[in-house]
């Protein structure tokens, strides 16, 4: 049984999230678990998701050396299912969104899963 769709294309932040995540080489959007996921090839590097308490969130995999310091910021939290594997989520409504910061977080997440040719295209 397929998951019901858990978002709308006109959700707050959705257009901006797509703009950031789909700017990476060979990045695609694939709906999974009823949510938009952003992938480098077949590997996920971002998910537009949320919880009942935090409805608009962005899940990403931070550099391991930055995870602890990000969690000291109340905008970030360990999301269900992804958190135990080191992923974090950014609550997009906790403060005004700094889209350059989001791009940097997406870049770190992308670099962990992208193929060498994708990284070459990104850095070229």
Secondary structure as a PSIPRED ss2 file (coil, helix, strand):
# PSIPRED VFORMAT (PSIPRED V4.0)

   1 X C   1.000  0.000  0.000
   2 X C   1.000  0.000  0.000
   3 X C   1.000  0.000  0.000
   4 X C   1.000  0.000  0.000
   5 X C   1.000  0.000  0.000
   6 X C   1.000  0.000  0.000
   7 X C   1.000  0.000  0.000
   8 X C   1.000  0.000  0.000
   9 X C   1.000  0.000  0.000
  10 X C   1.000  0.000  0.000
  11 X C   1.000  0.000  0.000
  12 X C   1.000  0.000  0.000
  13 X C   1.000  0.000  0.000
  14 X H   0.000  1.000  0.000
  15 X H   0.000  1.000  0.000
  16 X H   0.000  1.000  0.000
  17 X H   0.000  1.000  0.000
  18 X H   0.000  1.000  0.000
  19 X H   0.000  1.000  0.000
  20 X H   0.000  1.000  0.000
  21 X H   0.000  1.000  0.000
  22 X C   1.000  0.000  0.000
  23 X C   1.000  0.000  0.000
  24 X C   1.000  0.000  0.000
  25 X C   1.000  0.000  0.000
  26 X C   1.000  0.000  0.000
  27 X E   0.000  0.000  1.000
  28 X E   0.000  0.000  1.000
  29 X E   0.000  0.000  1.000
  30 X E   0.000  0.000  1.000
  31 X E   0.000  0.000  1.000
  32 X E   0.000  0.000  1.000
  33 X C   1.000  0.000  0.000
  34 X C   1.000  0.000  0.000
  35 X E   0.000  0.000  1.000
  36 X E   0.000  0.000  1.000
  37 X E   0.000  0.000  1.000
  38 X E   0.000  0.000  1.000
  39 X E   0.000  0.000  1.000
  40 X E   0.000  0.000  1.000
  41 X C   1.000  0.000  0.000
  42 X C   1.000  0.000  0.000
  43 X E   0.000  0.000  1.000
  44 X E   0.000  0.000  1.000
  45 X E   0.000  0.000  1.000
  46 X E   0.000  0.000  1.000
  47 X E   0.000  0.000  1.000
  48 X E   0.000  0.000  1.000
  49 X E   0.000  0.000  1.000
  50 X C   1.000  0.000  0.000
  51 X C   1.000  0.000  0.000
  52 X C   1.000  0.000  0.000
  53 X C   1.000  0.000  0.000
  54 X C   1.000  0.000  0.000
  55 X C   1.000  0.000  0.000
  56 X C   1.000  0.000  0.000
  57 X E   0.000  0.000  1.000
  58 X E   0.000  0.000  1.000
  59 X E   0.000  0.000  1.000
  60 X E   0.000  0.000  1.000
  61 X E   0.000  0.000  1.000
  62 X C   1.000  0.000  0.000
  63 X C   1.000  0.000  0.000
  64 X C   1.000  0.000  0.000
  65 X C   1.000  0.000  0.000
  66 X C   1.000  0.000  0.000
  67 X H   0.000  1.000  0.000
  68 X H   0.000  1.000  0.000
  69 X H   0.000  1.000  0.000
  70 X H   0.000  1.000  0.000
  71 X H   0.000  1.000  0.000
  72 X C   1.000  0.000  0.000
  73 X C   1.000  0.000  0.000
  74 X C   1.000  0.000  0.000
  75 X C   1.000  0.000  0.000
  76 X E   0.000  0.000  1.000
  77 X E   0.000  0.000  1.000
  78 X C   1.000  0.000  0.000
  79 X C   1.000  0.000  0.000
  80 X C   1.000  0.000  0.000
  81 X C   1.000  0.000  0.000
  82 X C   1.000  0.000  0.000
  83 X H   0.000  1.000  0.000
  84 X H   0.000  1.000  0.000
  85 X H   0.000  1.000  0.000
  86 X C   1.000  0.000  0.000
  87 X E   0.000  0.000  1.000
  88 X E   0.000  0.000  1.000
  89 X E   0.000  0.000  1.000
  90 X E   0.000  0.000  1.000
  91 X E   0.000  0.000  1.000
  92 X C   1.000  0.000  0.000
  93 X C   1.000  0.000  0.000
  94 X C   1.000  0.000  0.000
  95 X C   1.000  0.000  0.000
  96 X C   1.000  0.000  0.000
  97 X C   1.000  0.000  0.000
  98 X C   1.000  0.000  0.000
  99 X H   0.000  1.000  0.000
 100 X H   0.000  1.000  0.000
 101 X H   0.000  1.000  0.000
 102 X H   0.000  1.000  0.000
 103 X H   0.000  1.000  0.000
 104 X H   0.000  1.000  0.000
 105 X H   0.000  1.000  0.000
 106 X H   0.000  1.000  0.000
 107 X H   0.000  1.000  0.000
 108 X H   0.000  1.000  0.000
 109 X H   0.000  1.000  0.000
 110 X H   0.000  1.000  0.000
 111 X H   0.000  1.000  0.000
 112 X H   0.000  1.000  0.000
 113 X H   0.000  1.000  0.000
 114 X C   1.000  0.000  0.000
 115 X C   1.000  0.000  0.000
 116 X H   0.000  1.000  0.000
 117 X H   0.000  1.000  0.000
 118 X H   0.000  1.000  0.000
 119 X H   0.000  1.000  0.000
 120 X H   0.000  1.000  0.000
 121 X H   0.000  1.000  0.000
 122 X H   0.000  1.000  0.000
 123 X H   0.000  1.000  0.000
 124 X C   1.000  0.000  0.000
